Amino acid sequence: MDILVNETVLDPKYEGCTITSIWKPETCEFVDNVTCKVMSSQDDGDTVYNGTVEYDEDGCFYDPELKASLDYFRYKQFAKSVGVIIIALSVLGIIGNIVSIVVLVLKETKNCFNQLLIALNTFDSLYLIFAILDVIRSDFPHLYEPFNELSPYFLTMVHFPFHRILMCASIYMIMGVGVERYIAVCRPHHYRELQVRNNRALLYIFPSLVAAIALNIPRFFELVVVHYCIDLTDCDCPVGLQSVVTMSDLRKSPDYVLYYTNIAWLIFTGIIPVVVLTILNYKIYHAIQMVKQNLQHRTGNLGAAALRTTNMGKSPVSQITAEDNPESRRIKRANQQNKECNLAFILVCTVVFFFLCHIPRVMTNVYEALIIENESKCQAQKKDYVKLWYLHIIVLTNVLQALNASANLPIYLFGGKSFQASFIALFRLDKCMERQNTCENSPNTEMRVLN
C-alpha cells in the first residue's frame, strides 16, 4: 500500500479521520467487499509458492523471497499440522489438570504439597489456553478475528505477555514444590515446625507469581497497536480505520534483544531453574535412599521385638500399637517419612519430565544468543537471517512445552500412591474392578470358559 498523505488531510472525504497518515491500497484484490476490511496476503489461498531465496555472503536474505518459496509453504503446512496437535494436546491437558485439581481438593489429607500442586495445575491450564490462542493466531488467523474485534489491544496487553507470564509462573512453581519437598525430606524437624503455620502454601505461590510478572513486565511494551486511515473509495467502500499490531522500537533494539530477550530469558527461565532443580532433586534422591535404608532397618528391629514379646507370652499387637510405646511412635514416624518420600517421588518425576521438555527450548535460547550479531548485520540491510530449519525447531519446542503442561495427571497416577487411591475412590473404579473380579470368578464365567 502507498502512503497518500503524511500530514493532516483537509479533503472533505477524510472528514472524521483524525490519524495523520492515510493509506490507499494499490489494488482492491485484498479488500473484502462485504466487510470493507483489508485482508493480509496470508488469508489468500491462491498464493503461488514458486520463488527462490538468494543468500548473501553473511547468510542474509529478503523475507518476501522466503515467504514466496516452496520450502516456506511446506513449513507453513508443517506448522499448521503441528498446531492441530498442540490444540488437541492442550485440550486433553486442561481436562487432565482439572481432574487433578478435583482429586487434590477432595483428598482427605490437606497439606501444603497438595495445595502447591493445585496452583501448578492452575498455572499450567491457563498456559495451555494461551497456547491454543497462539496456534490460532499463527496458523488460523481468521479464527482469531473475534479477539481482534473485541479489542485491538488483546494481543499486546493480554495474549502475548500473559502467555509468557504463565509459563514462568509454572517454572517457578515447580521450583517452589522442589524447595517444599527438600525441607520435608531433608529437614524433617524444621518441616514439622513449619506445618503449624496457616496458609503456608502462599509463601511459595505468591513469590512464584510475582517473580513471573516482574520478569515479563517488558513484554507489555514489545508490541504496539498502530492505527491507519485507509482510503477504500476506489473499492466501493468508505474511508476506514485499520488497526495493525507491530513490533515496538523497544523490541527492535539490538541491545534489548541481546540482553533481555536472549540473555536474561536464558538465565531466569533456563539456567537458574535447571541448576536449582538439579541440586534439590539430587539431595532429595539421596535423602530418600537413606530413609529407605532406615525403614528397612527399623522393620527388622520391630520384627525381632515382636518375636521376643510373643515368646514372653505377651501380645505383640498391644506392645507395638500402644500410644505410649516408643516403638509405636517410631512406626508412625516411619510411615510419615515413607509418605513424604512418595510425595517427593512425584516431584522427581515432574522435574525429569520438565527437563526433557524444556531443555530444547533452553538450547534455542542459546542459539539465538550466538547468532544475534549475524541478525543485527542482516537487519541493518533490511534483510532476515533466521533459517527455516530453526523455525521448525521452534514449532517442535512449542509442542514439548504444551506436553509438559499437559502431563500432570499421568505423572501423579504413575508416581503417587496416595493420589492413585484418591483417584480410584473418586471415580469409583474400585467398585468396577470388584464387579469385574466377581464376574470373572463367578460359576457362570467358569462354565463359559469350560464350554
PLY file of the C-alpha trace (Angstrom):
ply
format ascii 1.0
element vertex 451
property float x
property float y
property float z
element edge 450
property int vertex1
property int vertex2
end_header
0.00 0.00 0.00
1.15 3.53 -0.78
1.17 6.45 1.61
-1.13 9.19 0.31
-0.53 11.87 2.90
1.83 12.18 5.85
0.16 15.23 7.37
-3.31 16.33 8.39
-5.72 15.93 5.47
-8.21 18.62 4.56
-10.06 16.72 1.82
-13.77 16.52 2.81
-13.93 12.79 2.14
-11.47 12.22 5.00
-13.66 14.06 7.49
-13.70 12.29 10.84
-10.35 10.58 10.23
-8.00 12.10 12.77
-4.99 9.92 12.02
-2.18 11.82 10.30
-1.20 9.01 7.89
-3.72 7.87 5.32
-3.04 4.77 3.26
-4.54 3.62 0.00
-4.23 0.09 -1.41
-2.70 -0.28 -4.83
-5.37 -2.85 -5.73
-8.74 -3.99 -4.40
-7.66 -7.62 -4.56
-7.27 -7.90 -0.78
-10.34 -5.83 0.15
-13.39 -7.71 1.41
-16.37 -6.14 -0.39
-18.78 -7.20 2.36
-16.91 -6.04 5.48
-14.72 -3.45 3.70
-11.68 -4.76 5.55
-8.22 -5.15 4.13
-7.08 -8.77 4.39
-3.47 -9.85 4.70
-1.92 -11.81 1.86
-1.69 -14.92 4.09
-5.50 -15.12 4.01
-5.41 -15.59 0.26
-5.49 -19.26 -0.67
-4.34 -18.65 -4.25
-0.79 -17.63 -3.38
1.76 -19.21 -5.73
4.90 -20.55 -3.99
7.48 -20.74 -6.74
10.10 -18.24 -5.62
13.73 -18.85 -4.76
15.73 -17.47 -1.86
19.07 -15.85 -2.51
21.52 -15.64 0.39
24.42 -13.20 0.52
27.86 -13.93 1.99
26.55 -13.19 5.54
23.65 -15.61 5.16
21.11 -12.79 4.87
18.03 -12.96 2.66
14.91 -10.95 1.86
11.88 -12.10 3.82
9.41 -11.78 0.88
11.59 -14.16 -1.14
11.45 -16.74 1.62
7.68 -16.46 2.01
7.23 -16.97 -1.73
9.30 -20.18 -1.77
8.07 -23.75 -1.84
10.09 -24.55 1.30
8.19 -21.90 3.22
4.89 -23.34 2.01
5.96 -26.73 3.35
6.94 -25.12 6.64
3.51 -23.48 6.92
1.81 -26.83 6.31
4.06 -28.45 8.90
3.35 -25.68 11.44
-0.40 -25.94 10.83
-0.37 -29.73 11.29
1.65 -29.45 14.49
-0.67 -26.65 15.60
-3.64 -29.01 15.42
-1.69 -31.48 17.57
-0.93 -28.73 20.10
-4.62 -27.78 20.29
-5.69 -31.41 20.84
-2.93 -31.98 23.38
-3.79 -28.77 25.22
-7.49 -29.63 25.44
-6.65 -33.05 26.88
-4.14 -31.41 29.22
-6.71 -28.92 30.51
-9.16 -31.74 31.18
-6.45 -33.77 32.94
-5.37 -30.78 35.04
-8.97 -30.12 36.10
-9.31 -33.77 37.13
-6.05 -33.49 39.11
-7.28 -30.34 40.86
-10.57 -32.04 41.78
-8.76 -35.07 43.20
-6.32 -32.90 45.17
-9.13 -30.69 46.53
-11.26 -33.65 47.62
-8.42 -35.61 49.20
-8.86 -36.20 52.91
-5.32 -35.07 53.64
-4.96 -31.31 53.22
-1.29 -30.39 53.15
0.97 -27.78 51.64
2.23 -30.09 48.92
-1.27 -30.75 47.57
-2.03 -27.02 47.57
1.14 -26.32 45.60
0.18 -28.97 43.05
-3.25 -27.32 42.71
-1.55 -23.99 41.98
0.82 -25.66 39.47
-2.09 -27.32 37.65
-3.94 -24.00 37.57
-0.97 -22.18 36.03
-0.47 -24.98 33.51
-4.14 -24.95 32.49
-4.13 -21.19 31.92
-0.89 -21.53 29.97
-2.49 -24.16 27.72
-5.40 -21.81 26.99
-2.96 -19.18 25.74
-1.03 -21.86 23.83
-4.25 -22.66 21.94
-4.76 -18.97 21.22
-1.17 -18.72 19.96
-1.74 -21.55 17.47
-4.99 -19.97 16.29
-3.33 -16.58 15.79
-0.37 -18.02 13.87
-1.96 -20.80 11.80
-5.68 -19.94 11.67
-5.77 -16.10 11.69
-9.38 -15.90 10.53
-10.44 -17.65 13.77
-8.53 -15.05 15.78
-10.53 -12.14 14.33
-13.16 -12.14 17.13
-10.38 -11.35 19.64
-9.12 -8.52 17.44
-12.64 -7.17 17.15
-13.05 -7.43 20.91
-10.08 -5.12 21.32
-7.02 -4.41 19.17
-5.05 -4.43 22.42
-6.00 -8.01 23.34
-2.83 -9.38 21.71
-0.48 -6.73 23.08
-1.83 -6.44 26.65
-3.31 -9.89 27.36
-2.36 -12.70 25.00
1.32 -12.01 24.35
2.52 -11.07 27.88
0.35 -13.47 29.89
1.31 -16.42 27.70
4.88 -15.92 28.89
3.95 -14.94 32.45
2.11 -18.21 32.95
4.99 -20.23 31.51
7.37 -18.57 34.01
4.86 -19.00 36.86
4.71 -22.73 36.11
8.52 -22.98 36.09
8.89 -21.10 39.37
6.04 -23.10 40.90
7.96 -26.32 40.19
10.95 -24.74 41.94
8.67 -23.90 44.89
7.46 -27.50 45.08
11.10 -28.60 44.99
12.00 -26.38 47.94
8.98 -27.63 49.90
9.90 -31.29 49.30
13.55 -30.62 50.12
12.56 -29.25 53.54
10.14 -32.13 54.14
12.61 -34.90 53.25
15.99 -33.41 54.14
14.98 -31.16 57.07
12.12 -33.09 58.73
12.45 -31.42 62.15
12.27 -27.95 60.63
9.40 -29.11 58.42
7.33 -30.20 61.43
7.79 -26.74 62.93
6.57 -25.11 59.71
3.46 -27.28 59.48
1.71 -25.34 62.24
1.70 -22.17 60.09
-1.53 -21.33 58.29
-1.58 -20.61 54.54
2.00 -21.82 54.23
1.44 -22.58 50.53
1.14 -18.85 49.82
4.80 -18.48 50.80
5.61 -20.45 47.63
2.75 -19.42 45.31
2.91 -15.65 45.80
6.68 -15.25 45.16
6.43 -17.50 42.09
3.69 -15.36 40.59
5.37 -12.07 41.50
8.69 -13.21 40.01
6.96 -14.30 36.79
5.18 -10.96 36.42
8.31 -8.95 37.25
10.39 -10.80 34.68
7.79 -10.22 31.96
6.95 -6.56 32.54
8.89 -5.57 29.38
6.64 -7.91 27.37
3.82 -5.38 27.74
5.89 -2.90 25.71
7.16 -5.17 22.93
4.10 -4.85 20.70
2.17 -1.72 19.80
-1.10 -1.07 18.01
-0.81 1.31 15.07
-3.96 2.86 13.60
-4.18 3.76 9.92
-6.85 5.57 7.98
-7.35 3.67 4.74
-8.92 5.17 1.65
-11.08 2.44 0.11
-13.25 4.68 -2.02
-11.87 3.12 -5.22
-13.11 -0.27 -3.94
-16.70 0.94 -3.36
-16.01 1.27 0.38
-15.69 4.32 2.62
-12.57 5.63 4.31
-11.92 3.20 7.14
-9.74 2.76 10.19
-7.36 -0.18 10.27
-5.52 -1.32 13.42
-2.25 -3.19 12.94
-0.08 -4.83 15.62
3.62 -4.37 15.03
6.88 -4.56 16.98
7.75 -1.54 19.08
11.04 0.34 18.89
12.00 -1.35 22.17
11.58 -4.82 20.64
13.60 -3.78 17.59
16.52 -2.56 19.70
19.55 -4.88 19.30
20.59 -4.31 22.93
17.13 -5.23 24.17
17.08 -8.39 22.05
20.53 -9.41 23.26
20.36 -8.61 26.97
16.69 -9.24 27.74
15.14 -11.50 25.10
18.18 -13.77 24.92
20.50 -13.50 27.95
18.04 -12.59 30.74
15.41 -15.00 29.44
18.00 -17.77 29.21
19.26 -17.16 32.75
15.93 -16.76 34.56
13.88 -19.38 32.70
16.62 -21.85 31.85
19.92 -21.85 33.71
18.70 -20.93 37.21
15.68 -23.32 37.24
17.76 -26.20 35.84
20.60 -25.69 38.35
18.29 -25.25 41.35
16.09 -28.23 40.48
19.12 -30.41 39.79
20.65 -29.66 43.19
17.36 -30.07 45.06
16.49 -33.36 43.34
19.95 -34.77 43.95
19.67 -34.02 47.67
16.09 -35.33 47.79
17.01 -38.54 45.97
19.96 -39.10 48.32
17.70 -38.49 51.36
15.08 -40.91 50.02
17.67 -43.66 49.74
18.77 -43.02 53.32
15.16 -43.11 54.54
14.53 -46.40 52.77
17.59 -47.94 54.42
16.44 -46.71 57.83
12.94 -48.05 57.25
14.30 -51.48 56.36
16.50 -51.46 59.45
13.60 -50.42 61.69
11.30 -53.05 60.17
13.83 -55.73 61.07
14.15 -54.44 64.65
10.38 -54.29 65.06
10.05 -57.86 63.85
12.64 -59.03 66.35
10.91 -57.13 69.15
7.58 -58.67 68.21
9.13 -62.16 68.28
10.60 -61.56 71.74
7.29 -60.33 73.15
5.50 -63.33 71.65
7.93 -65.73 73.32
7.28 -63.95 76.63
3.55 -64.66 76.29
2.54 -61.05 75.58
0.59 -59.84 72.59
2.88 -58.13 70.08
-0.04 -56.01 68.89
-0.66 -54.49 72.31
3.05 -53.89 72.78
3.66 -52.21 69.43
0.49 -50.16 68.97
0.26 -48.69 72.46
0.16 -44.91 72.38
2.88 -44.51 75.00
5.11 -47.14 73.42
8.29 -45.69 71.81
8.07 -48.35 69.11
4.60 -47.09 68.17
5.90 -43.57 67.78
8.74 -44.88 65.63
6.23 -46.69 63.42
4.19 -43.53 62.93
7.35 -41.56 62.19
8.47 -44.20 59.71
5.05 -44.15 57.99
5.17 -40.37 57.76
8.67 -40.47 56.28
7.53 -43.07 53.77
4.64 -40.80 52.77
6.94 -37.79 52.36
9.25 -39.86 50.18
6.33 -40.90 47.99
5.34 -37.24 47.53
8.97 -36.44 46.74
8.93 -39.12 44.05
6.09 -37.19 42.35
8.36 -34.15 42.34
11.26 -36.15 40.88
9.04 -37.40 38.02
7.75 -33.86 37.41
11.26 -32.41 37.28
12.60 -35.14 34.97
9.74 -34.51 32.55
10.32 -30.75 32.89
13.96 -31.22 31.87
13.02 -33.34 28.85
10.51 -30.77 27.61
12.34 -27.52 28.41
15.98 -28.32 27.60
15.31 -27.95 23.83
13.78 -24.51 24.50
16.85 -23.52 26.50
19.09 -24.66 23.65
17.16 -22.48 21.20
17.76 -19.51 23.51
21.47 -20.30 23.48
21.42 -20.48 19.68
19.62 -17.12 19.44
22.25 -15.53 21.66
25.01 -16.91 19.45
23.56 -15.57 16.18
22.50 -12.16 17.48
25.43 -10.44 15.77
24.60 -12.02 12.41
20.95 -11.00 12.81
21.99 -7.41 13.52
24.07 -7.30 10.33
21.14 -8.56 8.30
18.67 -6.17 9.90
20.97 -3.27 9.02
20.50 -4.32 5.38
16.73 -4.72 5.94
17.12 -8.45 5.50
16.44 -11.51 7.66
18.75 -14.23 8.98
16.59 -16.84 10.74
16.66 -20.10 8.80
13.70 -22.36 8.09
15.16 -25.31 9.99
15.20 -23.15 13.12
11.53 -22.25 12.63
10.77 -25.99 12.50
12.63 -26.44 15.80
10.62 -23.60 17.40
7.37 -25.32 16.40
8.55 -28.58 17.98
9.60 -26.84 21.21
6.07 -25.43 21.43
4.75 -28.98 21.31
7.09 -30.02 24.12
6.02 -27.12 26.32
2.36 -27.95 25.77
3.15 -31.59 26.56
4.90 -30.58 29.78
1.88 -28.58 30.93
-0.46 -31.46 30.00
1.33 -34.35 31.70
0.45 -33.65 35.35
-2.31 -36.25 35.69
-0.28 -39.14 34.16
2.69 -38.22 36.35
0.60 -38.20 39.54
-1.04 -41.51 38.66
2.36 -43.03 37.94
4.26 -41.73 40.96
1.72 -41.01 43.69
0.24 -43.96 45.59
-2.00 -41.70 47.67
-3.17 -39.86 44.55
-3.90 -43.18 42.84
-6.08 -44.26 45.77
-7.95 -40.93 45.81
-8.43 -41.04 42.03
-9.81 -44.60 42.16
-12.12 -43.72 45.04
-13.37 -40.52 43.37
-14.38 -42.24 40.15
-15.41 -45.44 41.99
-13.05 -47.53 39.92
-12.57 -49.88 42.87
-16.21 -50.98 42.62
-15.83 -51.51 38.87
-12.76 -53.65 39.48
-14.57 -55.59 42.22
-17.51 -56.27 39.89
-15.11 -57.33 37.16
-13.32 -59.72 39.53
-16.67 -61.06 40.74
-17.80 -61.70 37.18
-14.55 -63.39 36.28
-14.72 -65.66 39.34
-18.44 -66.47 39.08
-19.57 -70.06 38.25
-21.26 -68.90 35.04
-17.99 -67.42 33.84
-16.21 -70.67 34.65
-18.86 -72.64 32.72
-18.47 -70.31 29.71
-14.73 -70.77 29.83
-15.09 -74.58 30.01
-17.54 -74.61 27.13
0 1
1 2
2 3
3 4
4 5
5 6
6 7
7 8
8 9
9 10
10 11
11 12
12 13
13 14
14 15
15 16
16 17
17 18
18 19
19 20
20 21
21 22
22 23
23 24
24 25
25 26
26 27
27 28
28 29
29 30
30 31
31 32
32 33
33 34
34 35
35 36
36 37
37 38
38 39
39 40
40 41
41 42
42 43
43 44
44 45
45 46
46 47
47 48
48 49
49 50
50 51
51 52
52 53
53 54
54 55
55 56
56 57
57 58
58 59
59 60
60 61
61 62
62 63
63 64
64 65
65 66
66 67
67 68
68 69
69 70
70 71
71 72
72 73
73 74
74 75
75 76
76 77
77 78
78 79
79 80
80 81
81 82
82 83
83 84
84 85
85 86
86 87
87 88
88 89
89 90
90 91
91 92
92 93
93 94
94 95
95 96
96 97
97 98
98 99
99 100
100 101
101 102
102 103
103 104
104 105
105 106
106 107
107 108
108 109
109 110
110 111
111 112
112 113
113 114
114 115
115 116
116 117
117 118
118 119
119 120
120 121
121 122
122 123
123 124
124 125
125 126
126 127
127 128
128 129
129 130
130 131
131 132
132 133
133 134
134 135
135 136
136 137
137 138
138 139
139 140
140 141
141 142
142 143
143 144
144 145
145 146
146 147
147 148
148 149
149 150
150 151
151 152
152 153
153 154
154 155
155 156
156 157
157 158
158 159
159 160
160 161
161 162
162 163
163 164
164 165
165 166
166 167
167 168
168 169
169 170
170 171
171 172
172 173
173 174
174 175
175 176
176 177
177 178
178 179
179 180
180 181
181 182
182 183
183 184
184 185
185 186
186 187
187 188
188 189
189 190
190 191
191 192
192 193
193 194
194 195
195 196
196 197
197 198
198 199
199 200
200 201
201 202
202 203
203 204
204 205
205 206
206 207
207 208
208 209
209 210
210 211
211 212
212 213
213 214
214 215
215 216
216 217
217 218
218 219
219 220
220 221
221 222
222 223
223 224
224 225
225 226
226 227
227 228
228 229
229 230
230 231
231 232
232 233
233 234
234 235
235 236
236 237
237 238
238 239
239 240
240 241
241 242
242 243
243 244
244 245
245 246
246 247
247 248
248 249
249 250
250 251
251 252
252 253
253 254
254 255
255 256
256 257
257 258
258 259
259 260
260 261
261 262
262 263
263 264
264 265
265 266
266 267
267 268
268 269
269 270
270 271
271 272
272 273
273 274
274 275
275 276
276 277
277 278
278 279
279 280
280 281
281 282
282 283
283 284
284 285
285 286
286 287
287 288
288 289
289 290
290 291
291 292
292 293
293 294
294 295
295 296
296 297
297 298
298 299
299 300
300 301
301 302
302 303
303 304
304 305
305 306
306 307
307 308
308 309
309 310
310 311
311 312
312 313
313 314
314 315
315 316
316 317
317 318
318 319
319 320
320 321
321 322
322 323
323 324
324 325
325 326
326 327
327 328
328 329
329 330
330 331
331 332
332 333
333 334
334 335
335 336
336 337
337 338
338 339
339 340
340 341
341 342
342 343
343 344
344 345
345 346
346 347
347 348
348 349
349 350
350 351
351 352
352 353
353 354
354 355
355 356
356 357
357 358
358 359
359 360
360 361
361 362
362 363
363 364
364 365
365 366
366 367
367 368
368 369
369 370
370 371
371 372
372 373
373 374
374 375
375 376
376 377
377 378
378 379
379 380
380 381
381 382
382 383
383 384
384 385
385 386
386 387
387 388
388 389
389 390
390 391
391 392
392 393
393 394
394 395
395 396
396 397
397 398
398 399
399 400
400 401
401 402
402 403
403 404
404 405
405 406
406 407
407 408
408 409
409 410
410 411
411 412
412 413
413 414
414 415
415 416
416 417
417 418
418 419
419 420
420 421
421 422
422 423
423 424
424 425
425 426
426 427
427 428
428 429
429 430
430 431
431 432
432 433
433 434
434 435
435 436
436 437
437 438
438 439
439 440
440 441
441 442
442 443
443 444
444 445
445 446
446 447
447 448
448 449
449 450
